[in-house]
Amino acid sequence: MNFKQTAAVLVASTLALGLAGCGKGLATAPGMTKGGFAYNAAGKRKAEKADNWTVLIHLAGENNLYRFALEDLNEMEAGLPENGNVEVYVLFDGIKNGDSCVYKIKRDAGGMNTNIISEKVAVDFIPANNEIDSGSVDVVKAFVSWAGKNVASGHTMIGYWDHGSGIFHGAPNPLTKGFGWDDNGTNLETSDLTTLGGAFKAASGKAFSIVGFDACLMAHGEIAYQMNGTADYLVASEELEPGKGWDYKTWLASAGRATTPAAFASNLVDSYIKSYGPGGWQSSGRDEVTLSALDVNAFNGNVVPALNEFVTAASGSMAANKAAFQAARSKAQTFYNRDCADLGSFLGNVKATVKDSGVAAATAKLESAYKTAVVREGHSSHFPGATGTVLYFPTPSQNINSTYGQANKIAFAATSWKDFLKNYR
């Protein structure tokens, strides 16, 4: 099986890349200045064009996805455009002891191959032994803070590459650990997104333009809420991802044509879906995929208030309509995490099953708000009801995870949605 969520990936085939560590003792590469950039006499980085992009990738490959990590580094090198509109920095950690480093991706004129030609950037948060815990929030915080101070440009995106389990640690499968996990270390949690987004904003003076997850099951409304004020767009999958992940080669090449965050995020969705479609270069012929781009500000500014109003209307009619709400949930599009459901699919079912004027008005308002938030959505034929975003939504026969009510762990606890989950059961 080739999904990022599974533990059956063979790592013996390492493509013989011979990756070397690059900690704080690494000498600066020839022709390289601080962070790989030219600085003026005052020590300030020269101004970047407003439409330039810096892409940061937290590539946590110290696990059974290692061979895909190496492949994706090569994809980045093959896809990096020559026009200079985008620069890519990768915080890398693989299964070899002492292979942790930060790469500045260089374009490989030879295209896809097994050679890593990218520069290794000297940074002070890689220890002398060149080995990090890629699941440590402190390490990733140091990476985004460094980027915010040294390499951020007109737009900055971060992509979290690794396994993903959704908003919870170990649910529903105890083998999964949030996201960004290191088999010899720790992992990141939903609440860490607040820390990381805040650290980048403090260092750069602005929010991430895009936060993406090249990981399974992270297209949650709860994730978008967690990033309120620290990111403009979220790109993630409602379903499991194939091990090959994003199509970096095609997507990065689009940077010459896509300068706005909405366009760059949309191109990522389109390239991913096409790469696994019929004749797609990453397709195995049986791939079940989803990917979406969500406007974080529209979700939090439009969807969340409308969702709270929907909960109020639904709660007021619950005595008469509980069975109808349960039927709407049972027919909603679901994915690997069966205790979640697609929001748009559920709302469509509510319109068809709940006959209450107040609920109908609240549902229409919420649907309209939801449409303002979903910028791009793609899915294979296996998921006809996918609309781009799931919410945690256990059925009456499933237990509610107690973490969901703890705002310090899942900020979405501040909304009314948790009350609906209790009332409709």
N, C-alpha and C positions, 0 to 999 in steps of 0.2 A: 504494500500500500504506500501511496506517495503523499499522504496528507501531512501537513505540518502538525496536526493534532496527534498523530500516531507516534508510536515508539518503535517502529519497525524499519527505520531507515538504516541502511548499512553505511558505516563510516570508514571502512577499510580503504575504499578507493578515494584517496585524498588528492588525486590529480598531480601529485608530486610537485606542488608549487613552491615548496621550501620557504614559507612565509617566515620572516624574521621579526623579532620584537623591536619596538621603537620607543623606549622610555625616555625619561628626562635626561639621560646621559648621552642620547644620540646626537651626533654631530649634524649640523645643518647641511642639507644637500647642496651641491654646487648650484650657484645662481639663486638660491632660496633665501629670502629674508624672513623676518618675523611672521609666522603663520603662513608662509608661502606668498606673501603680498608685499608690494612696495609701499614704503611709508615716507611721509614728507619730513622735513627737517625738524618739525616740532614733535615728531614721534606719533603723529596721528595718521591713521590709515587714509589713503587718498579716497576722495568721494566716489561712491559707486553710482551707476545709473539707477534711477528709481525703479526701472523695470527689470533689473538684474535679479538673479536667483542664487541663493545659497541653499543647498540641500544637505542636511545632516542625516546620516543613517546610523542608528544604534544597532549594530550588527552583532547580536549575541549568539555566537555560533559554537559555544562550548557545550554542545549537546549532540543529539543524534541528527541534527540538521546540518552538520558541518560541511558536507560536500556541496549542499545547496548554497551555503555561504560563499564558498570559493567560486561557484558558478556565477553567482550574482555579482561578485566583484568584477568578474570578467565582462558581464553584461554591462555594467556601469562604464567600464573602460571603452567598450565597443560603441555604446550609445551616446557618450558625451559629445555634444555638438562642438564644432570648431569655432563657432561665432563668439564664444566667450560669454554667452548670456547666462550660463549656469556653472557654478562650481560645486563640487560634491566632496564632502568630508565624511569619512566613515570611522566610527569608533569600533574597532574590530577586536573580537576575542574568539579564538578557536580552541580546538581540543588539544593542541600542542602546548606543552608547558613553555611559557615565555614568548608567546606569539601575539600578545596584546599590543595594540598600537593605534594611532590615528593616521589614516591614509588621506592624502589629498589625491583624488582620482585624476588620472591623466588619460587623455584620449589615446586609444590604441589603434593606430592606422591599420593594423592587421586584423581588426575585427575580433570576433569571438575566437578565443584560443585558451590555452592553459597557463599563460604567463601573466603574472601580476607585475605591471610596470609602474604603478602609481608611487608617488613620493610618500615617505613617512615623515610626519611632522613632529618635531620635538615639542612635547607638552609636559608640564610639571605634575599632572595628575596620573601619569603612568609611572608606577614605581620602578626602582632600579632593576628588579628582577623581570620586568616586562610582563607581569601577570596581574590581571585585574579580576575582580568579581563583577562580571558584566550585569549581574542582577542587583547590584548595590545602587540604591538611589543616590548615595553620596558621590559615587563615581560618575553616574550619568549627569547629575547636577553640575559637577565640575566640567564635564564636556560641554553642556549647553551654556554654562556661564562663560567658559573660554570662547566659545563660538560667538556669543553675544557681544563680547568685548573686542574680538579680533577679526572675525571673518563674516559676520552678518552683513547682508547687503540690502537692496531695496525690498526684497521679499525673502524670508527664510522659512524653510520647511524642515520638520523633523519626521523621519520615518522610523518606527520601532519594528525591528525585524526579529522574529523568533516564533515560538509557540505562543498561543493565546487561548485563554479559557473563558473570556467574557469578563464580567465585572467582579466575579468572586474568585478567591483563591481556592482552587481544587473543586469547583462545582461545574458540572455534576461528576466529573471524573477525578478521583483523588490523585491521579498521576499528573494532573495539570496544576500550574502554579501561577495564576495571574498572567503576566506577560513578561518578556525579556528575562527568561531564567537561565541560570548558569548551573550546570549539573554539579559543579564543585563549589557552588556558592549559594546565592540567594535569588530573589526574583522581585519584580516590581508589582505594585498593587494599584488599584484604581485611584486611591487617595494620593499616590505619588505624582499623578499628573498635575495636581495643584502645585506641588513643590517644584516640579521641573518647569512648568510653564511660568511660574512666578520668578524662578531663577533666571530664565532667559530674558524675561521682560525687564527685570532689574538691571541686567547687564547690557541690554541693547536699547532699552527705552521703548520697545514696542512688542506686540504679541507675535507669536508664530503666525505666519500666513496660513500654513497648513500643518496639521498633525495627521500623520498616516500610520496605519498599522499593516505591515506586511506580515500578518499573523491571523490566526483563526478567530472568528466569533466576536469581533470587537466593535461592530457597527451598532452600538447601543445609544439610545437617547441619553442614558445615564452618563456615558462617556462624554458626550457633547456638553452636558450640564456641568460635569466636573471641570471642564476646560473653560468655563465662562470667564471672559476677560483676558484669557491668555492664548487664545487661538481663534482664527477666523473660519477655518474650514476643517472638517474631519473627513478622512477617506479611510474606509474600513469595510470588512466583509461581515454579513450576517451569518454566513455559513463557514464551514471549514475551508481552508485554502489548500490547493495542491502544493506539494513540496517545492516546486519551482517558483512559486510566489509571483510577484509582480513582473511585468515585462519591462525591465529597466532599459533595455536596449532601445525599444521603440519609444517609450515614454520620454526618456531624457532627450532623445533626438528632437522631440516636439518642442523643446524649450525655445527654439528659434522662432517658433510661430505662436507660442503661448506666453504672454507676459503677465496676464492677470491671474490672481489666485484661482478664480472660478474656472478659467480656461485650463490652467495647469492641472488642477484637480480633476477636471472632466476628461482631459486627455489620458490621465492615469487610469481612470475607470474604463475608458474605451479601449485602450491598448491591452489592458488585462483581460477583459471579456473576449476581445477578438483573438487573443493569443491562445485561448482555450476553446474557441469555437471550431466549427468544421474547417479543416485545413490550417488551423492556427499552429504556429511553430512550436508552441509549448503543449499542444493538445495530445492527450493519450487516447482520445476518442470516446472517453467515458467520464469526462470531468463535470462535476456539479459545482458551479461557481456563482458567486454574487460579489458585487462591489458597488459602493455608492459614495458620493460626495455630498456632505451635509454642511449647510451654512450654519455655523455654530451660533452666530449672533441672531439669526432668524429663528433658530430653534428655541433659544433661551428667551428672546424677546417676544416671539409670536406664539410658538407652540406651547410652551410651559404655562403661560397664563390661560390659554384656551383649554389646556388639559385640566387645569384646576377647576375651571368652570364646568367642564364635562363631568368631572367627579362629583361636583355639587349637584348637578342635575340628575346624574345617575343614582346617587345616594338617595335623593328625594323620591325616586320612583322605584327603588330597589324592592320594596315589598311586593309590588305587582309584577316586576320584570326580571327578577333574579334568574329564572330559568332561561329567559331570552338572552340575558347577558352571558350566561354560561354556555349557551348554544353558540353565540357569536365567537366566544373564545375557542370553543372546541373545533370550530371550522376555520380558524385563522391559520395563515401560513406559519409553519414552524420550521426549525432547522435542527442542527445537532443538539443544541441546548434546548431540550423540550420544555423547560420551565420558562422559556421566553417566547414571544410571539411578535410577528410583524405588525407594526402600529397601523399602517394604512389598510392592511388586510382586515384587521379587527374592526376598524371603523366602518369599512364597507359592509361587514356582516351586521354590525349594530343597526345600520340604516335599514337592512332587510328584515331584521328580527324584532327590534324593540319598537313598539307602537306607542310612543309617548311624545307629545308635541315639544315639551321642554327638552327632552333628550335629543330629539331630532334636530332642534335648533342648535344645541350645544355641539352635536356631532358634526353638523355642517360647518360650524365655525372652526372646529378643530381640524377638520379635513382641509379647509381653505388655508389655515395657518401652516399645516404640514406641507402643503404644496409650495409654500414660500421657502421652506427649509431644504428640501431635497433638490440639489442642483443637478445631479446626474445619478442615474441608477442603471445597472445592468445585471442580468442574471441568465443562467442557462434555463432550458425548458423544464428542468426538474423542479423549479420553484416558480410556478406561474403567478403566485400571489405575493411575490417579493416586491416591496416598494422602497426599500433602502434602509429602514431603521427598525430595530427591535426594542421592546421594553421588557424588563423582567416581569413575567406574567404567569406564575404557577397556577395550574388548574386546581379545582377544589380537592382533588385527590393527592396533590403534592404539597409538601410542607413549605412554608415561607421561611427563607433564610433570615435568621435574626440579624445578620449584618445589614440587611436592607433598611432597617430602621435607625441605623447609626450614622448620623450625618458626618461624623469625623472620618468615616470609612467610605461611605457612599453619599456624596453631597445631595443626591436626588431625594434623599429622605426628607429634605425640606419642602418638597412638593406634596400635593394631596394624593398622589398616585398610590402610595402605600395604604391609604385609607380605603381606596376602591378595592384593592387586592383583598383586604379583610372583609369588606362588606358584601362582595359578590359571591363569596364562597358558600 
